[in-house]
Amino acid sequence: MKIQKTKIQGVQIINNHPFLDERGSFTRLYCKKLIKKKLNFEVKQSNLSINKKKHTLRGFHYQIGKSSENKIIKCLRGKIFDIVVDLRRKSKTYKKFISITLDDKKNTSLIIPKGCANAFLTLEDKTMVLYFTDNYYNKALERGIRYNDPSFNFDWPLKPKIVSIKDKNYKDFKI
């Protein structure tokens, strides 16, 4: 595993290096020792997102207060376009965002720190995304940003076709 920084502090890419042989491959997805050096991260919950159709959008989601969380996400099957936006008011990159394509071929994961929100758009049918979080989900402290919020001007590669009612109905982001 090698960790690469991005232009948003704390948002990092994990480049996994699989062991390959005639049986297939073996990849370490999480290493507490390595991740703890870079981020105080201990897995408390893992979640699996299964998406039937391409052009499915999930997010932007984040949690606040005592439930804010660091996340590691990995695309296990298919391909996603992920955007991470910095919502930390004191950050130099406040309201800035980055995008990355994750797929089952590149063998990369994405670290998303507390105070950042992420959303992804599936680019293939039958896409599976694995999340590791260092906190427990708390519905009362969950927040979101609409994928087409005018405050951000997000640049999606394709128009989202399948979006949950919750994700469609977030109000415009206020500073």
C-alpha positions in Angstrom: 0.0 0.0 0.0 1.2 3.5 -0.9 -0.6 6.6 0.1 -0.6 9.6 -2.2 -1.8 13.2 -1.2 -4.2 15.3 -3.2 -4.7 19.0 -3.3 -7.2 18.8 -0.4 -5.6 18.2 2.9 -6.4 14.8 4.3 -8.0 13.5 1.0 -5.6 10.8 -0.1 -5.4 8.0 -2.6 -4.3 4.5 -1.5 -2.6 2.7 -4.3 -2.9 -1.0 -3.5 -0.3 -3.4 -4.9 -1.9 -6.8 -5.4 0.0 -10.1 -5.2 -0.6 -11.9 -8.5 -0.2 -15.5 -9.3 -1.9 -18.3 -11.3 -4.9 -18.3 -8.9 -5.6 -14.6 -9.3 -4.7 -11.9 -6.9 -4.5 -11.0 -3.2 -4.8 -7.3 -2.0 -4.6 -5.8 1.4 -7.4 -3.2 1.6 -6.8 -1.9 5.1 -3.7 -1.9 7.3 -4.3 -0.3 10.7 -0.6 0.3 11.2 -0.1 2.2 8.0 -3.3 4.1 8.1 -2.8 5.1 11.7 0.5 6.8 10.7 -1.4 9.0 8.2 -4.7 9.3 9.9 -6.1 8.4 13.3 -8.4 5.8 11.8 -9.8 2.6 13.4 -12.5 0.8 11.5 -15.8 0.8 13.4 -18.2 0.1 10.6 -18.1 -1.2 7.0 -20.8 -0.7 4.4 -21.4 -2.1 1.0 -23.2 -0.1 -1.7 -24.6 -2.3 -4.6 -25.8 -0.3 -7.6 -27.8 -2.0 -10.3 -27.6 0.6 -13.0 -25.0 3.0 -14.4 -25.7 6.7 -13.9 -26.8 6.0 -10.3 -25.8 8.9 -8.0 -25.2 8.5 -4.2 -24.4 11.6 -2.1 -23.2 14.0 -1.1 -23.2 12.7 2.4 -21.4 13.5 5.6 -21.9 13.5 9.4 -21.4 16.3 11.8 -20.5 16.6 15.5 -19.7 13.5 17.5 -20.6 11.4 14.5 -18.3 13.0 12.0 -16.2 10.3 10.3 -13.2 9.5 8.3 -14.0 7.1 5.4 -12.0 4.8 3.1 -13.9 3.9 -0.1 -13.0 1.3 -2.7 -14.8 0.3 -5.9 -14.9 -3.5 -5.8 -16.8 -4.0 -9.1 -17.5 -1.6 -11.9 -16.5 2.0 -12.1 -17.4 5.2 -10.3 -16.7 8.9 -10.6 -16.3 10.3 -7.1 -16.2 13.9 -6.0 -15.0 15.0 -2.5 -15.8 18.5 -1.3 -14.0 20.2 1.7 -16.6 21.6 4.1 -14.1 22.5 6.9 -14.6 26.2 7.3 -11.0 26.9 8.5 -9.4 24.9 5.7 -7.4 26.6 2.9 -9.5 24.5 0.5 -12.9 25.2 2.0 -15.6 24.6 -0.6 -13.1 23.3 -3.1 -13.5 19.8 -4.5 -11.6 17.1 -6.3 -12.8 14.2 -8.5 -11.4 10.8 -9.1 -12.4 7.7 -11.0 -12.3 4.5 -9.0 -12.8 1.1 -10.6 -12.1 -2.6 -10.0 -9.0 -2.5 -12.3 -7.0 0.4 -10.9 -6.9 -1.1 -7.4 -7.0 2.2 -5.6 -9.0 3.4 -2.6 -9.8 6.9 -1.4 -9.4 8.4 2.1 -12.0 11.0 2.9 -11.4 12.9 6.2 -13.9 14.3 8.7 -15.4 17.5 7.4 -15.5 16.5 3.8 -18.5 15.2 1.9 -18.4 12.8 -1.0 -20.7 11.6 -3.7 -20.3 9.1 -6.5 -21.9 8.4 -9.9 -21.8 4.9 -11.2 -20.3 4.6 -14.7 -21.2 0.9 -15.2 -24.0 -1.4 -14.3 -23.7 -3.7 -11.2 -21.2 -1.5 -9.4 -20.2 -2.3 -5.8 -18.5 0.1 -3.5 -17.1 -0.8 -0.1 -16.8 1.8 2.7 -14.8 1.6 5.9 -15.7 4.3 8.5 -14.1 5.1 11.9 -17.4 6.1 13.4 -21.0 4.7 13.6 -23.8 6.0 11.4 -26.1 8.4 13.2 -29.2 9.5 11.2 -29.8 12.6 13.3 -26.3 13.9 12.5 -26.2 13.1 8.8 -26.1 15.9 6.4 -26.0 16.3 2.6 -25.4 18.5 -0.4 -27.4 18.2 -3.6 -25.4 16.9 -6.5 -26.3 20.0 -8.6 -26.0 22.6 -5.9 -25.2 26.0 -7.5 -22.7 26.9 -4.8 -20.3 24.4 -6.1 -20.7 23.9 -9.9 -19.8 20.2 -9.8 -18.7 18.8 -13.1 -20.2 15.3 -13.5 -19.1 13.3 -16.6 -22.6 12.2 -17.3 -26.1 13.3 -16.2 -27.2 11.4 -13.1 -30.4 9.4 -14.0 -31.1 7.6 -10.7 -31.0 9.8 -7.6 -32.8 9.1 -4.3 -35.5 11.5 -3.1 -33.4 12.4 -0.1 -30.4 13.3 -2.3 -32.5 15.3 -4.7 -34.1 17.4 -2.0 -31.2 18.8 0.0 -31.5 22.6 0.2 -28.9 24.9 -1.3 -25.7 24.9 0.6 -25.3 28.0 2.9 -21.9 29.2 4.0 
